[in-house]
């Protein structure tokens, strides 16, 4: 799926804002699994895909959303260290953020629009959202939106082809 996002962006004619959306990967859940996924996704993109798609690297974004904080089961020093390390790698960590809704982007290029409660009416664009939070809202979002698909293990949301 990640490779498809890069291929679609490389082969399509689009403005920079659309590139940023299609190369934005959102992770909901700041526990160990969400943090590990964000780190591995970063490594995949920057260690492997950057060689094939160097011109797309300025448009790549990875964001971890969680409330109230990341790695809450560990010492605060580990959480701070992770945030600092991610900042250096260009991975954004948004704590105290609550996902409100997901909808398909209707601009014709694909992707999702994610509404974050703290952003009022502004919606974040993303090509993929991985839900790793224990919050039961994931099941509600899947039932509510037939355009979403997901894997049985990590609730990977994406638009149906």
C-alpha positions as CSV (number, residue, x, y, z in Angstrom):
1,X,0.0,0.0,0.0
2,X,2.8,2.4,0.8
3,X,4.5,1.7,-2.5
4,X,1.2,2.3,-4.3
5,X,1.0,5.7,-2.7
6,X,4.5,6.6,-4.1
7,X,3.7,5.1,-7.5
8,X,0.4,7.0,-7.8
9,X,2.0,10.3,-6.7
10,X,5.0,9.9,-9.1
11,X,2.9,9.0,-12.1
12,X,0.1,11.6,-11.6
13,X,0.1,15.3,-12.5
14,X,-0.8,17.1,-9.3
15,X,0.0,20.2,-7.2
16,X,2.3,20.0,-4.2
17,X,-0.6,20.1,-1.7
18,X,-2.0,16.9,-3.3
19,X,1.4,15.2,-3.2
20,X,1.7,16.0,0.6
21,X,-1.8,14.5,1.2
22,X,-1.0,11.3,-0.8
23,X,2.3,10.9,1.0
24,X,1.0,11.6,4.5
25,X,0.7,8.5,6.6
26,X,-1.3,8.8,9.9
27,X,-0.9,6.5,12.8
28,X,-3.6,6.7,15.5
29,X,-2.3,5.3,18.8
30,X,0.9,6.2,20.6
31,X,1.5,2.9,22.4
32,X,4.5,0.7,21.6
33,X,2.9,-0.7,18.5
34,X,2.0,2.7,17.0
35,X,5.4,4.1,17.8
36,X,7.2,1.1,16.3
37,X,5.1,1.3,13.2
38,X,5.9,5.0,12.7
39,X,9.6,4.3,13.1
40,X,9.5,1.3,10.7
41,X,7.5,3.3,8.1
42,X,10.1,6.1,8.3
43,X,12.9,3.6,7.8
44,X,11.1,2.0,4.8
45,X,10.5,5.3,3.2
46,X,13.9,6.9,3.9
47,X,16.2,3.9,3.6
48,X,14.5,2.2,0.6
49,X,11.9,4.3,-1.3
50,X,14.0,7.4,-1.2
51,X,16.4,5.8,-3.7
52,X,13.6,5.2,-6.2
53,X,11.6,8.4,-5.5
54,X,14.1,11.1,-4.4
55,X,11.9,13.9,-5.8
56,X,9.0,12.9,-3.6
57,X,10.9,13.0,-0.2
58,X,10.0,16.7,0.5
59,X,6.3,15.7,0.4
60,X,6.4,12.7,2.8
61,X,4.8,13.1,6.2
62,X,4.3,10.7,9.1
63,X,2.1,11.8,12.0
64,X,1.3,9.9,15.2
65,X,-2.0,11.1,16.9
66,X,-2.8,10.1,20.5
67,X,-4.5,11.4,23.6
68,X,-3.3,12.2,26.1
69,X,0.3,11.2,25.5
70,X,2.5,8.6,23.8
71,X,4.0,5.6,25.6
72,X,1.9,6.2,28.7
73,X,2.9,2.9,30.3
74,X,6.6,3.9,30.4
75,X,8.6,6.4,32.2
76,X,8.2,10.0,31.0
77,X,11.8,10.2,30.0
78,X,11.2,7.5,27.3
79,X,8.3,9.4,26.0
80,X,10.3,12.6,25.8
81,X,13.2,10.8,24.2
82,X,10.9,9.3,21.5
83,X,9.3,12.7,20.7
84,X,12.8,14.3,20.4
85,X,14.1,11.4,18.2
86,X,11.0,11.6,16.0
87,X,11.3,15.3,15.7
88,X,14.8,14.9,14.4
89,X,13.6,12.3,11.9
90,X,10.7,14.5,10.7
91,X,8.0,12.3,12.3
92,X,5.3,14.5,13.9
93,X,3.7,13.6,17.2
94,X,0.4,15.2,18.0
95,X,-0.7,14.4,21.6
96,X,-4.0,15.5,23.0
97,X,-5.6,15.0,19.6
98,X,-8.9,13.2,19.1
99,X,-9.9,11.8,15.7
100,X,-13.5,12.7,15.0
101,X,-14.2,11.4,11.5
102,X,-12.8,10.0,8.3
103,X,-14.1,10.5,4.9
104,X,-12.9,10.0,1.3
105,X,-11.3,13.0,-0.3
106,X,-13.3,14.0,-3.4
107,X,-10.6,15.8,-5.3
108,X,-10.2,12.9,-7.7
109,X,-6.7,11.9,-6.6
110,X,-7.8,9.6,-3.8
111,X,-6.9,9.6,-0.1
112,X,-8.7,10.4,3.1
113,X,-9.7,13.5,5.0
114,X,-9.3,13.1,8.7
115,X,-11.2,15.5,11.0
116,X,-9.4,16.1,14.3
117,X,-11.5,17.5,17.1
118,X,-8.9,20.1,18.1
119,X,-8.6,21.5,14.6
120,X,-12.2,22.8,14.4
121,X,-13.3,22.6,10.7
122,X,-9.8,21.9,9.2
123,X,-9.3,18.4,7.9
124,X,-6.0,16.6,7.5
125,X,-5.3,14.8,4.3
126,X,-3.7,11.3,4.3
127,X,-3.3,8.4,1.9
128,X,-3.5,5.9,4.7
129,X,-4.5,5.8,8.4
130,X,-3.5,3.0,10.7
131,X,-5.6,2.7,13.8
132,X,-3.7,1.1,16.7
133,X,-5.5,2.7,19.6
134,X,-7.6,0.6,22.0
135,X,-10.4,3.2,21.6
136,X,-13.6,1.5,20.4
137,X,-14.3,4.4,18.0
138,X,-12.5,2.4,15.2
139,X,-15.3,-0.2,15.0
140,X,-17.9,2.7,14.8
141,X,-16.0,4.4,12.0
142,X,-15.7,1.2,10.0
143,X,-19.5,0.5,10.3
144,X,-20.4,4.0,9.5
145,X,-18.3,4.3,6.3
146,X,-18.5,1.6,3.7
147,X,-15.6,3.2,1.7
148,X,-13.2,2.0,4.3
149,X,-11.4,-1.3,4.4
150,X,-9.3,-2.7,7.1
151,X,-7.1,-5.6,8.0
152,X,-8.0,-7.9,10.9
153,X,-4.8,-7.1,12.8
154,X,-4.1,-3.4,13.1
155,X,-7.2,-1.8,11.5
156,X,-5.5,-0.3,8.5
157,X,-8.0,2.1,6.9
158,X,-7.8,2.8,3.2
159,X,-10.1,3.6,0.3
160,X,-11.5,0.7,-1.6
161,X,-9.9,0.5,-5.0
